């Protein structure tokens, strides 16, 4: 996680160089991240992510336990459920605040 910002900087520079030499517009840079701004105590470099990437996809799904033994169905990824332990809204501040 410590070098993710450096990787993104290098990726953006390589894309810009390649676009300029090919006479083409630069590619859009996107990435998919875990829905919360940190994983196991490691924080995403939120400022680098928001400044360098053009689009961010939050992987906010599969919040419920193993469906093979569940006796009821639930929504795939509820935006907010005050009675649940997890909800997408808990981690959706990735671009708005550092982890």
Z-matrix of the N, CA and C atoms (Angstrom, degrees):
N
C 1 1.446
C 2 1.527 1 109.91
N 3 1.331 2 116.57 1 -30.67
C 4 1.462 3 120.73 2 -176.05
C 5 1.525 4 111.97 3 -62.85
N 6 1.322 5 117.67 4 -31.75
C 7 1.462 6 120.63 5 -176.72
C 8 1.527 7 113.54 6 -101.82
N 9 1.319 8 117.81 7 7.01
C 10 1.459 9 119.94 8 -179.22
C 11 1.526 10 111.36 9 -61.95
N 12 1.322 11 117.95 10 -41.22
C 13 1.462 12 121.04 11 177.89
C 14 1.522 13 111.98 12 -61.59
N 15 1.332 14 117.01 13 -40.21
C 16 1.471 15 121.85 14 178.01
C 17 1.526 16 109.76 15 -65.17
N 18 1.328 17 116.69 16 -44.34
C 19 1.461 18 120.82 17 177.92
C 20 1.526 19 111.11 18 -58.76
N 21 1.323 20 116.91 19 -45.23
C 22 1.466 21 120.35 20 179.64
C 23 1.521 22 111.73 21 -63.99
N 24 1.343 23 117.44 22 -40.11
C 25 1.472 24 121.04 23 176.11
C 26 1.524 25 110.91 24 -59.12
N 27 1.330 26 116.28 25 -47.15
C 28 1.466 27 120.69 26 -179.28
C 29 1.523 28 111.37 27 -65.89
N 30 1.315 29 116.48 28 -37.60
C 31 1.458 30 121.16 29 178.82
C 32 1.523 31 110.37 30 -64.04
N 33 1.327 32 117.14 31 -46.65
C 34 1.466 33 121.40 32 179.30
C 35 1.530 34 110.38 33 -61.24
N 36 1.337 35 117.71 34 -43.54
C 37 1.466 36 121.66 35 179.59
C 38 1.526 37 110.72 36 -63.20
N 39 1.328 38 117.89 37 -42.64
C 40 1.463 39 121.31 38 179.71
C 41 1.525 40 111.20 39 -64.77
N 42 1.315 41 116.93 40 -40.46
C 43 1.465 42 121.07 41 178.65
C 44 1.527 43 110.40 42 -64.85
N 45 1.330 44 117.08 43 -42.17
C 46 1.470 45 121.03 44 179.35
C 47 1.524 46 110.93 45 -64.54
N 48 1.326 47 117.16 46 -43.07
C 49 1.468 48 121.51 47 179.50
C 50 1.520 49 110.69 48 -63.82
N 51 1.320 50 116.88 49 -45.65
C 52 1.459 51 121.19 50 -179.50
C 53 1.526 52 111.06 51 -63.95
N 54 1.316 53 117.41 52 -40.24
C 55 1.463 54 121.13 53 179.67
C 56 1.519 55 111.00 54 -65.35
N 57 1.328 56 115.93 55 -41.59
C 58 1.464 57 119.88 56 -179.79
C 59 1.525 58 110.83 57 -65.91
N 60 1.321 59 117.96 58 -44.20
C 61 1.463 60 120.38 59 -178.58
C 62 1.525 61 111.95 60 -69.60
N 63 1.325 62 117.68 61 -28.27
C 64 1.459 63 121.31 62 179.57
C 65 1.524 64 112.38 63 -90.18
N 66 1.331 65 116.88 64 -7.68
C 67 1.452 66 120.23 65 -178.14
C 68 1.523 67 112.56 66 67.55
N 69 1.303 68 116.54 67 30.43
C 70 1.457 69 122.72 68 -178.18
C 71 1.526 70 109.69 69 -119.03
N 72 1.321 71 117.67 70 159.72
C 73 1.472 72 118.87 71 174.03
C 74 1.528 73 109.59 72 -67.75
N 75 1.316 74 117.54 73 150.97
C 76 1.468 75 119.29 74 179.66
C 77 1.529 76 111.60 75 -66.83
N 78 1.311 77 114.65 76 150.41
C 79 1.459 78 120.66 77 176.50
C 80 1.519 79 110.29 78 -67.83
N 81 1.325 80 116.03 79 153.65
C 82 1.462 81 120.57 80 171.10
C 83 1.525 82 107.55 81 -80.16
N 84 1.306 83 116.80 82 134.41
C 85 1.456 84 121.21 83 178.59
C 86 1.519 85 109.01 84 -101.84
N 87 1.321 86 115.56 85 125.90
C 88 1.457 87 121.13 86 -179.85
C 89 1.526 88 109.83 87 -132.16
N 90 1.303 89 115.91 88 161.66
C 91 1.459 90 121.42 89 175.48
C 92 1.518 91 109.12 90 -155.18
N 93 1.315 92 115.16 91 155.32
C 94 1.462 93 121.83 92 174.79
C 95 1.519 94 108.13 93 -108.92
N 96 1.321 95 116.01 94 131.05
C 97 1.458 96 122.02 95 -177.89
C 98 1.520 97 110.21 96 -127.03
N 99 1.310 98 115.20 97 154.26
C 100 1.459 99 122.34 98 171.69
C 101 1.526 100 108.03 99 -55.40
N 102 1.320 101 117.38 100 146.54
C 103 1.462 102 121.18 101 -171.42
C 104 1.524 103 114.82 102 -65.07
N 105 1.310 104 119.08 103 -23.16
C 106 1.467 105 121.65 104 -179.45
C 107 1.531 106 109.51 105 -96.89
N 108 1.329 107 118.60 106 151.97
C 109 1.463 108 120.89 107 -175.84
C 110 1.525 109 114.72 108 -73.98
N 111 1.327 110 117.52 109 1.20
C 112 1.466 111 119.58 110 176.07
C 113 1.523 112 109.47 111 -147.82
N 114 1.324 113 115.44 112 155.07
C 115 1.459 114 121.80 113 177.48
C 116 1.519 115 107.39 114 -130.84
N 117 1.317 116 116.68 115 123.34
C 118 1.464 117 121.79 116 177.64
C 119 1.524 118 112.51 117 49.08
N 120 1.313 119 116.80 118 41.54
C 121 1.462 120 121.09 119 177.46
C 122 1.515 121 114.81 120 83.51
N 123 1.324 122 118.30 121 -4.37
C 124 1.466 123 121.68 122 177.04
C 125 1.521 124 108.43 123 -96.84
N 126 1.313 125 116.40 124 128.64
C 127 1.461 126 121.06 125 -177.05
C 128 1.517 127 111.18 126 -96.29
N 129 1.314 128 115.37 127 140.82
C 130 1.460 129 120.22 128 172.30
C 131 1.526 130 109.15 129 -67.69
N 132 1.337 131 118.28 130 147.05
C 133 1.464 132 120.20 131 172.50
C 134 1.534 133 108.77 132 -77.73
N 135 1.312 134 115.93 133 80.46
C 136 1.460 135 122.48 134 -170.70
C 137 1.527 136 112.28 135 -57.75
N 138 1.319 137 118.30 136 -41.51
C 139 1.467 138 119.96 137 -179.12
C 140 1.520 139 111.35 138 -64.28
N 141 1.329 140 118.15 139 -43.46
C 142 1.466 141 120.77 140 177.16
C 143 1.518 142 110.62 141 -62.55
N 144 1.318 143 116.16 142 -44.80
C 145 1.462 144 120.39 143 -179.58
C 146 1.524 145 110.57 144 -59.57
N 147 1.315 146 116.97 145 -48.12
C 148 1.467 147 119.76 146 -176.39
C 149 1.523 148 112.57 147 -71.31
N 150 1.329 149 118.11 148 -28.81
C 151 1.464 150 120.67 149 -179.77
C 152 1.520 151 113.49 150 -83.32
N 153 1.318 152 118.29 151 -26.79
C 154 1.461 153 121.20 152 -171.59
C 155 1.522 154 113.05 153 -102.49
N 156 1.312 155 116.94 154 -41.72
C 157 1.462 156 119.64 155 -176.29
C 158 1.522 157 111.25 156 -81.46
N 159 1.331 158 114.87 157 146.85
C 160 1.460 159 120.71 158 177.84
C 161 1.524 160 111.73 159 -86.49
N 162 1.322 161 116.22 160 -26.12
C 163 1.454 162 120.42 161 -175.95
C 164 1.517 163 108.55 162 -150.55
N 165 1.331 164 116.28 163 140.82
C 166 1.461 165 121.84 164 178.68
C 167 1.523 166 108.04 165 -125.87
N 168 1.316 167 116.39 166 129.53
C 169 1.459 168 122.05 167 174.65
C 170 1.520 169 107.99 168 -106.56
N 171 1.315 170 116.58 169 125.59
C 172 1.457 171 120.61 170 176.93
C 173 1.520 172 109.12 171 -92.97
N 174 1.312 173 116.36 172 126.64
C 175 1.457 174 121.34 173 178.41
C 176 1.527 175 107.54 174 -83.29
N 177 1.313 176 114.70 175 87.51
C 178 1.465 177 121.66 176 -175.87
C 179 1.523 178 108.76 177 -117.76
N 180 1.312 179 115.53 178 79.04
C 181 1.453 180 120.90 179 -179.60
C 182 1.524 181 109.30 180 -155.77
N 183 1.297 182 116.57 181 172.24
C 184 1.469 183 123.42 182 179.72
C 185 1.523 184 112.48 183 56.92
N 186 1.327 185 117.23 184 47.13
C 187 1.457 186 121.22 185 178.18
C 188 1.526 187 112.32 186 -78.01
N 189 1.305 188 117.48 187 -18.26
C 190 1.451 189 120.69 188 -173.15
C 191 1.518 190 110.97 189 -92.94
N 192 1.314 191 115.46 190 160.81
C 193 1.461 192 121.52 191 -179.33
C 194 1.523 193 111.09 192 -65.03
N 195 1.298 194 114.73 193 175.33
C 196 1.459 195 123.04 194 -178.32
C 197 1.533 196 110.99 195 -50.03
N 198 1.349 197 117.98 196 116.77
C 199 1.469 198 120.36 197 -176.24
C 200 1.524 199 113.55 198 -69.99
N 201 1.328 200 118.82 199 -13.39
C 202 1.464 201 119.69 200 -177.80
C 203 1.517 202 112.14 201 -68.71
N 204 1.330 203 117.87 202 -22.49
C 205 1.459 204 119.31 203 178.01
C 206 1.524 205 113.24 204 -117.62
N 207 1.318 206 117.71 205 3.51
C 208 1.462 207 120.47 206 178.31
C 209 1.528 208 109.83 207 -71.87
N 210 1.311 209 116.15 208 141.07
C 211 1.460 210 121.18 209 -179.27
C 212 1.529 211 112.62 210 -96.38
N 213 1.332 212 116.99 211 -8.94
C 214 1.460 213 121.42 212 177.70
C 215 1.523 214 108.39 213 -135.37
N 216 1.316 215 115.69 214 161.78
C 217 1.459 216 119.79 215 176.46
C 218 1.520 217 109.75 216 -101.00
N 219 1.291 218 116.07 217 156.69
C 220 1.465 219 123.10 218 176.93
C 221 1.517 220 108.51 219 -134.41
N 222 1.320 221 115.61 220 167.27
C 223 1.457 222 118.28 221 175.01
C 224 1.522 223 108.11 222 -66.25
N 225 1.312 224 116.04 223 152.14
C 226 1.465 225 121.22 224 -174.26
C 227 1.522 226 112.18 225 -60.31
N 228 1.315 227 117.90 226 -47.34
C 229 1.464 228 121.80 227 -179.36
C 230 1.524 229 108.11 228 -152.88
N 231 1.287 230 115.80 229 84.39
C 232 1.465 231 120.62 230 -177.51
C 233 1.518 232 110.88 231 -62.15
N 234 1.323 233 116.56 232 137.34
C 235 1.456 234 119.84 233 178.29
C 236 1.515 235 110.51 234 -65.96
N 237 1.317 236 117.38 235 -45.52
C 238 1.464 237 119.49 236 179.36
C 239 1.518 238 109.45 237 -153.64
N 240 1.287 239 116.35 238 125.60
C 241 1.454 240 122.64 239 176.00
C 242 1.522 241 106.60 240 -135.92
N 243 1.339 242 118.73 241 104.88
C 244 1.460 243 120.78 242 -175.25
C 245 1.523 244 113.86 243 -61.87
N 246 1.326 245 118.62 244 -18.23
C 247 1.461 246 119.97 245 179.73
C 248 1.524 247 112.75 246 -91.86
N 249 1.325 248 117.48 247 -6.69
C 250 1.466 249 121.31 248 -177.45
C 251 1.522 250 111.63 249 -93.69
N 252 1.331 251 115.12 250 157.60
C 253 1.461 252 120.30 251 176.00
C 254 1.526 253 110.86 252 -73.08
N 255 1.312 254 116.76 253 -37.80
C 256 1.455 255 121.31 254 -175.71
C 257 1.519 256 110.69 255 -123.47
N 258 1.295 257 115.45 256 146.22
C 259 1.460 258 121.20 257 172.89
C 260 1.517 259 107.61 258 -154.23
N 261 1.303 260 116.96 259 149.98
C 262 1.460 261 121.46 260 -177.05
C 263 1.508 262 111.60 261 -56.88
N 264 1.317 263 117.34 262 -36.86
C 265 1.458 264 120.87 263 -176.44
C 266 1.529 265 111.64 264 -61.35
N 267 1.327 266 118.18 265 -23.12
C 268 1.464 267 121.02 266 179.41
C 269 1.523 268 111.83 267 -64.48
N 270 1.312 269 117.63 268 -31.96
C 271 1.452 270 120.00 269 -176.33
C 272 1.506 271 114.43 270 -111.04
N 273 1.309 272 118.39 271 1.36
C 274 1.454 273 119.70 272 -173.19
C 275 1.515 274 113.85 273 -74.73
N 276 1.318 275 119.40 274 1.61
C 277 1.461 276 121.74 275 177.63
C 278 1.512 277 113.01 276 -84.72
N 279 1.334 278 118.55 277 16.45
C 280 1.460 279 122.11 278 -177.26
C 281 1.516 280 112.58 279 -50.77
N 282 1.323 281 117.86 280 -45.29
C 283 1.452 282 120.18 281 -177.82
C 284 1.510 283 114.36 282 -86.52
N 285 1.317 284 117.58 283 -7.12
C 286 1.456 285 118.80 284 -174.25
C 287 1.522 286 114.52 285 -107.26
N 288 1.336 287 116.79 286 -13.33
C 289 1.465 288 118.19 287 178.89
C 290 1.527 289 109.61 288 -155.11
N 291 1.308 290 117.39 289 145.28
C 292 1.468 291 119.80 290 177.44
C 293 1.522 292 110.89 291 -67.33
N 294 1.339 293 116.36 292 151.38
C 295 1.459 294 121.11 293 179.21
C 296 1.456 295 107.56 294 -76.48
